[in-house]
Every structure is written in structure tokens, then in C-alpha cells.
């Protein structure tokens, strides 16, 4: 269910899913922060900015990223969220290779449980990534609660999260895609240019995910000025965010599931499972760092 209300500052119409009731959010028109109300057109509670947030960055970004982030794994309040991540990793690790398809007479019955499980696990992780980014951006120090709204809510969140990450990737890689399409039409072969455009797109990918997670508006991610201004204004902190994100991305590409380890010793399987979990721990750090970038450099965001 969608809750609609007006911004307490500029009066712009705002809509959020009811699952976000009580969370902090921000008006993309005027920047006013508020608590999402429980009922339609209920006046939301304003969140007054701290003095240092008014026109300059908050200090302490590097400490928050490299030191405070590791406290995620030691706080008892985060146990539920960490168990959720571990469960998703274990499901895709142990079941991701299974395929129970079979032939019945002239018909082929497809039961690709491994593919479905892998997509569901990644959908859960992507959903939780965006929840982490959103809560961190609005000063929450603990991992967010795990509530996906029952079976239909689970399916909806998985589909939306997967679609959001794919759409974000398409948006940032659009210049590269268009260049490749045009170059093929005119018979050009400039792989170096395409490679540079692809790197530039991946460089902007964390910002695109941030706009989806915090702004909750697809159109924001399609605005190059909204993407570029925070990056240019806080380039070195953003470079740290990109570095963590790319490191987690690259390590994830090199992880191995149980399907490729069948017949191996328990020790080997355990080491690979530990590697998968370690990569997800780094991914949590990377996602929280994206939220911290928004929290500390809010003054540079035009939305």
C-alpha cells in the first residue's frame, strides 16, 4: 500500500510504500528531511538539520568508513540482519547449481531450482543493500530490520530489487551501449573508447544505486547533473566508495559455488563458503559506505 502526503516544507506531493512508515526520508524537491507518517496526508514530522549540515560536509567520513563500519559485526542488534545475509549466501552457495528438470513422455518439465534460488538470494541481498544505504544515509548506525512483507511482499521486493540494479547498470552504461550500437552501424571499431565509457559507467554505478535507495525516484538516476555534482564536489571520498564497491564486485566474480566443488574435501568446501561470506561482509561495508557518502556530503546533493 502506498502512503501519500505533502512535504512539510514545500508542500510537494510525496509517496512511499507503507513498509517505510516511521523511517527517515528526504523531499527531492526542497531537501527537507522528515519522518514518513503512518496515514495518507498526515503531516510528517520535520527533522531539523544539524548546524554543520546546513552548508558544509560533516567531518569524520574516513573514520566512519574504515573504523566505525566494522562495528556492524560486533553489535548484538545487528544479529538478525547478519543471519539474513548468511542465509541468502548459503542458499545460493549450496543450491545454486541444482536443476531438477525432467522429461515426461513428449514433454520437458523445467525445474531449475538452482537458478530460481540464486535469483531469489540475489534479490534479497540487493533489497537489503538498498535498505542499508537508505538507513545509513539518515543517521541509523545499526543494520535495518528484516521485513519483506510476507510471501507476496518477498516476491515483490525480490523482483523490484533485481530490476533496480539492472536498470541502474543500464543507465550508467547507456553511453557505452549507444556508442557500441552507433559504431557497429557505421562500421567503426574503437574498443578503447568503449572500454573507457564502460569504466566511467561503472564508476557512476554506486551513485546511481544511491539515488534509487535514498531518492526513491527512477528519474533522478537519469539526470547526469544530479549524478555528477556530488562526485565532482567530493571526488576523493567518492573514490573510496567506488574502490570498496569495485573490490567487492571483483571478488564476487571470482567466488565459487558448491556445484563446482562436488567431490572436494569438507575443508575445501568450507574455505570457499567462508570466501563467499567474507565477500558479502565487504559488500555490506561498501553499501554502508555509499550511505555514509550521502550522510557526510549531503550539502553537495542537488536533490
N, C-alpha and C positions, 0 to 999 in steps of 0.2 A: 504494500500500500504506500502511496506517495503522500507526503505531507507538504502542503503549500503554505507559504507565509510571506510576509513582506519584511525586507531588511529594516531593522530598527533605526538605521541612519538615513539611507537614501530612499527607502520605500520600494526598491526593486523587488519584483516577484521572484521568489526562490522556491525550489522544490527539492526535497530529499526523500529517499526511501525511509520508511518508518523504522527500519533497523538501526538508523543512525541517531535516533532520538537520544538527547542528553549529551551528544558529542559536541566538541567544538568545531566550528566551521568559519568560513570567511566569505563575505559577499564579493563576488568577482567584479561587481560594478564600482563599488566605492572602497572596498578593502576592510570594511567593518567586521570585526570578529564578534561571534555570538554563540550562544548555546542553542542547538536545534530544539525547538519546542515539541511538545507531545501532541498537540492538536492543530488542525488546519487553522491558519490565520491567527494563531495565538502569537502575541508579541514576544519575540525571543529576547532572552537576557543578553545585554551587551557585555562584552569583555573589553575592559579598558586597557589599552596598550601600556606596557611599562615605559617609563621615561626614556630608557635607552633604545626602545623600539621605534620611537617616533620618526627618526630620520637618519639613523646610522646603524651599522651592523651590531649585533650582540657579540661581545667578546667570548673567547673560550671554545671556538669551533674545533680547533685541532685537538684540544684536550678531550672534548666530548667524543670525537671520533676515535682517537687512538687509545684512550684510557677508560673513559666512562662507559663506552659501548660494551666493554667486556663484562660489566656488572649484570648484563642481561642474563648471563648463565649462572649467576650466584644468588639471585633473588628468589625466594620461595614463591612470590606472587606470579612469577613467570613460568612456573612448572607446567601449567595446563597448555600454554602456547608452545612450549618446547616439546611436550609429549605429542601434540598435534603435528608438529613438523617431523618429528622422528617417525610417527606412524605413517605419514604420507611417503617419506623416503623409503621405509621398509616395504610398503605395499608395492611401490614401483620397482624396487630392487628385486624382490622375491617373486613377483607375479608378472612383471612387465614382459617376460618372454613367453608366457603361456598362450596357447592357441588350441581351443577345443573344437574347432570346426570339424565337421564330418560329412560324409556323403550318405544320403538315404535314398536308395534307388537311383532315380534320374536327377535328384535334387542335391544341391550342395548347401548344407546348413552352416552358416558362418557364425562362429562363437569366438571372436578374437578378444578373449577376456584380458589378455595382456595389454593390448592397445587401449581398450576402454579404461583399464585400471591406470595405465600410465597417464592418459589424458586427464582422468579424474584427479589423480595425485598432483599433476602439474597445475590443474585448475585450482585446487585447494591451496597450493603453495603460492600461486600468483595472487589469489584473493587475499591471502594473509600478508603477502608482501605489501600490497596496496593499503591494507589496514594499518600495517606498521608505519608506512610512510605518512599516512594521514594523522595517526595519533602522535607520532614523534613531532610532526610539524606544529602541532598545537600543544606542545609542552608536556605531553604524557611520557613519563620515564619508564613505565612498565610495558610489557608486551600487551597488545589488545586482547580482549576476551574472544573466545572462540565460539561463535554462534552463527550458524549459516541458515537458520530458519526452517528446520525440518527437511524432509526429503525433497520437496519441490524447491525450497529455498536453496538447498545444496546444489541441485541440478542447475538452477538459475545462476547462482554465483559462479559455478564452475564454467558454464558457457560464457557468461559475461567476462570473467577474468581472462580466459583464454583469448576471447575476441579482442579484449582491450590491449593485451600485449601484442597480438598480431597486428592490430590496427596501428598501434604506436610504432611498431617496426616499419610498417608500410609507409607511414607519414614521414619518418625521418629518412627513409631510403628512397623516397619518391624522386628527388633529383637524380639519383643514381639510376633508378628504374627508367625514368624518362630519357636520360642520356643514352642508355643501352638501346632503348627502343628506337630512338632517332638515328643513332649511329648505324644500326642494322639496316634501317630504311635507306640511308644514303650511302651505305657501303663503307663506312669508316671503321677502323679498328684501333681504338685508343684505350687499351686496357689500363694504362697508368691513370688516366683521368677517371675512369670508372672506379678504380681502386681508391683513389683519393676521395671521391664523392661517397663511397661506401664507408670509409673510415670516419668522414665528417658526420655521416648519418648516425653511426653507432656512438659517436662522441656526444650527440644530442639526445640519444635514447633515454638516459636517466632523467633528463629534464622533461621529456615527453611523458614518461611514467609519472613524474611528479605532478604535472598539470592534470592528468587524469585522476590521480589519487587525492589531491587537495582541492583542485578547482572543480572536479566532478562535471566537467564540460568538455565534450569532444572538440568543439570549435576552438578552444584555447590552444590545443596542441597543434592546430593548423595555422596558427598565427606566428610567423617567423620572428616578428619583433618581440612577442611575449617569451619565446624560447631563448632568443639571443641576448636580450638585455641583461638578465641575471648572470648568464655565463660570462659575458664581457666584463661586467662590473665586479664580479668576484671570481676571476678566472682561476687563480691558484687553488682556492678551496674547492672549486668545481672539478679541477683536475684530479684532486684527491678522491672525490666521489667517483669520477669516471674510472680511475685506476682500480679502486676496490671492486667496482661493478665488472669491469673487463676481466680482472683476475678471477672473480667468481665464475663468470661466463666461460672463460677458457678452461678452468679446472673442471667445470661441469661437463664440458665436451669430451674430456678425457676420462671420465668415470666409467666404470664397467658394471653392468647388472649381473644378476645371478645366472642368467641364461648363457653367458659366455664363460661361466666358472663351473658348470656342471662337471662333476668328476674330480674337481680340485679338492685339496685338503680343507678342513674346517678353518685352519689358520689363515689360508689364503682368502677364503670367502669372508672371514671376519675382518681382515685387513681392508678388503675392498668395500665392505659395508661401512667400516669406520671412515674410509676416504669419502664416501658419499655423504655421510653425516657431517664430516668436517667441512666439506664444500658448502653445505646448507648453513652451517654456523657462520661461515664467511659471508654467505648471501644475506643472512639476517643483519650482519654488521653493515653490509653495503646498502641494504634498503633503509636501515635506520639512519645511515649517513646521508642518504638523499633527503629524508625528512629533516635532519639537522641542518642541512644546507638551506632549506626553506625557513626554518626557525631562526637561524642566525643572520640570514641575509634577506629577510622579508622586505626591507626598505628598497631593494632593487627589483622587486617583482611588480610589474605594471598591472597585474590582475589581482 
